[in-house]
Amino acid sequence: MDIRYLVVGAPFIIAFFYTLYWLRKWGAFNTTNNVSKKMTQKNESIDQSYILENIFLTKN
């Protein structure tokens, strides 16, 4: 194996395992059924939707 492949590929391999480490630490691989507790949808009022529209609409 050429050393150039190792030099180019090593940062990607390290980043992959580092990402897996943080996902595991944050609980992404837990098999418990806590998804319904964490994903509660907040009630959005009409004013909040207008604020969101005003962010993306620009005046000419």
N, C-alpha and C positions, 0 to 999 in steps of 0.2 A: 504494500500500500504506500502510496506517495504521501509525503509529509504535508503537501499542499492541501490535500483533502481534509486532513486532520485540522490544519490551521483554519481553513474556511468553515468547516462544519462544527467545530467545537463550540463556538458561541451559541449556535442554534440548539445544540444538544443541551447545553447548560441552561439556556432560557426555557427550554421545554420542561426540564426537571424542576426548575425554580417555580414555574407556573403551576406544575402539579403539586409542589410543596404548599404553596399558598392556597390553592383550591382545597387541598385536604385540611389545611389549618382552619379555613373559613367554614368548613363543614359541607362542601359541595358533594362529597361522596357518602354522606350519612344516609342510611336507608330508612331512618325513622320518617314518619308521616307528618312532619311539621310544615309542609308546604302550604297547607290551607291556613295555618296561623300566620305565616309570614307574609302571604300575598293577600292582604286585605285591601280592598279598593276604597279609597276615600271618596266621599261625596263631593262632586265638583259643582260649584254654583255657576250661574250664567256669567257672572262678572269675571271669574277666573278664565273662562273660555275666551271672553273678549280680550283680556290681557294677553293671552297666548296668541290670538290673531293679530293684535297690534304689534307684537314683537316681529312677526314675519312680514307684515305688510308695510312697505315703505311709501312715503308720500313723495310725489314728484313735484 
